[in-house]
Amino acid sequence: MELGNPSTGEKKQRVKKKYFHIVKGAQIYRILPPMGNLAKTGVWSKYYEIHFGHKTSEGNMVPFLSCEEKNRKTRMIEVEDPIVTQLNEWKKQKEAIAEKIKKAPAASKKTLEKALELVEANLEQFSLEKRNVMNVINDKGEIGLLSLKYKEKLALDEARKKIQEKYKLDPMGIEGCYLEFTKTGKGIDTLTVVTGAMIVNDNGSENLRKHTVGQDIIGRLKDEAFELDNIYATVTPEQAELILKAKEKGMDQVFPPFEKKAKTEEVEESELSEEEPQDLSMEEETTVLADGEPSLEDTDEWLKSIGAN
């Protein structure tokens, strides 16, 4: 017969999970080994395309995966995502309107500028983030999910190879090491360099900052780490179409458990651009347009009416 500890009657306080992304300057992370459902597969990182900015009628933002399916061999899209299609259409509209503004007479510019403002508002609110995610511990001892962009992941893979060759050590292994990510530049000139984090000795020499995942870390993983194959919600193309057309009401139907919650306990967005990350938290206020101006929901219809499409 199994014995257990007596309950105190108090609920165990839930640990709020942490999310990290690479910011300007230097930062140090120790990428944790494969764990949980992926422990036996050796998978320590997963790639996702995630929709952000969509909220329920209660104001809860629920990130969910794109339903687009692409054939890796032919690179042809086999299942389309209506939300991705709409995002691409807004991008085309933005470029087209910007060109029209350059050539438009003064009388038409104000209308076109308002159209551009509305399209940009849609693109600012709704985004598709393509990220590689992994469990990490930083130099403060905090465990969380690190999201890397494409070039950041390439820099990480290159650093891993170099460390394996030089030190005969896999940074992501149980016996691994800390890595230093240094981000510089802006926009297209942004550069992220990844190297092994070093310890500088008194005599000026340097040693790789090695780290072994011990029981002190293992004991925290259940509450603080992520199951990388089960982070974000999924939707079908039909559900994505519903969200696109019905907005908040569509979100309520697709994600009913979130509809009745006052606030989700935790949803953080990864970095949206090469600039400082934007705050799209639950408390974000919806932009209110002046009387007579089209809402964001009517943007497409209004753009057609003024010939901005």
NORZI-V60587 format. One record per backbone hydrogen bond with DSSP energy under -0.5 kcal/mol. NH is the residue of the N-H (numbers start at 1). CO is the residue of the C=O. E is the energy in kcal/mol with one decimal. If there is no record, write none. Layout:
BEGIN
nh = {NH:NH}
co = {CO:CO}
e = {E:E}
END
This chain:
BEGIN
nh = {17:18:20:22:25:27:29:30:31:32:38:39:41:42:43:44:46:48:50:50:51:52:56:57:59:61:62:62:63:64:65:66:69:71:72:75:78:78:79:82:85:86:87:88:89:90:91:92:93:94:95:96:97:98:99:100:101:102:103:104:108:109:110:112:113:114:115:116:117:118:119:120:121:122:123:124:125:126:127:129:129:130:131:131:132:133:133:134:136:137:138:139:141:144:145:146:146:147:148:153:154:155:156:157:158:159:160:161:162:163:164:165:166:167:168:169:171:173:176:176:177:178:179:180:181:181:182:182:183:183:184:189:190:191:193:195:197:199:200:201:201:204:207:209:210:211:213:214:217:218:219:220:221:221:222:223:224:225:228:230:233:240:241:242:243:244:245:246:247:249:250:251:252:253:254:255:256:258:259:259:260:261:280:284:289:293:298:299:302:303:304:305:306:307:308:309}
co = {15:143:145:147:183:181:179:137:29:135:35:36:38:38:38:42:133:131:48:129:64:127:60:248:56:59:54:60:61:51:233:49:79:76:70:71:69:76:69:80:81:82:83:84:85:86:87:88:89:90:91:92:93:94:95:96:97:98:99:100:105:105:106:108:109:110:111:112:113:114:115:116:117:118:119:120:121:122:52:50:127:128:48:129:148:46:131:146:144:30:142:28:138:136:18:134:144:20:132:149:150:151:152:153:154:155:156:157:158:159:160:161:162:163:164:163:169:170:174:211:171:209:29:195:27:179:180:193:25:181:191:186:187:184:182:180:178:207:198:199:205:201:199:197:208:176:174:212:214:214:215:217:217:218:218:220:220:221:226:227:63:236:237:238:239:240:241:242:243:246:246:247:248:249:250:251:253:255:255:256:256:258:278:281:287:290:295:296:298:299:300:301:302:304:303:303}
e = {-0.5:-0.6:-3.5:-0.6:-2.8:-2.0:-2.3:-2.7:-0.6:-2.7:-1.9:-1.4:-0.6:-1.2:-0.9:-0.6:-2.1:-3.0:-0.5:-3.0:-3.5:-2.6:-2.0:-0.6:-1.9:-0.6:-1.8:-0.5:-0.6:-1.4:-3.0:-2.7:-2.2:-3.0:-0.6:-2.7:-2.8:-0.6:-1.8:-0.6:-2.2:-1.9:-2.3:-2.4:-1.8:-2.4:-1.9:-1.9:-2.5:-2.5:-1.9:-2.5:-2.9:-2.1:-1.7:-2.0:-2.4:-1.1:-0.9:-1.6:-1.4:-1.3:-0.7:-2.1:-3.0:-1.9:-2.0:-2.5:-2.1:-2.0:-2.2:-2.6:-1.8:-1.9:-2.2:-1.9:-2.1:-2.8:-1.8:-3.1:-0.6:-0.5:-2.6:-0.7:-2.6:-3.1:-0.5:-1.6:-2.6:-1.8:-2.3:-1.1:-1.9:-2.2:-2.5:-3.0:-0.5:-2.3:-3.0:-2.5:-2.0:-2.1:-1.9:-2.5:-2.1:-2.1:-2.4:-1.8:-2.0:-2.3:-2.4:-2.2:-2.4:-2.8:-1.1:-0.7:-0.7:-2.1:-0.9:-2.5:-1.1:-2.5:-3.1:-3.3:-3.1:-0.6:-0.5:-2.8:-2.6:-0.5:-2.8:-2.1:-1.6:-2.8:-2.6:-2.1:-2.3:-3.3:-0.5:-0.6:-3.4:-2.0:-2.2:-3.1:-1.7:-2.4:-2.4:-1.0:-0.9:-2.5:-2.3:-1.7:-1.0:-0.7:-0.5:-0.7:-2.3:-2.2:-1.0:-2.5:-1.0:-2.5:-2.1:-1.8:-2.4:-2.2:-2.1:-3.2:-1.3:-1.4:-0.5:-2.1:-2.3:-1.6:-2.2:-3.0:-0.5:-1.4:-0.6:-0.9:-0.7:-0.6:-0.8:-1.8:-0.5:-2.0:-0.9:-1.2:-2.4:-2.8:-1.9:-1.8:-1.4:-1.0:-2.9:-0.7}
END
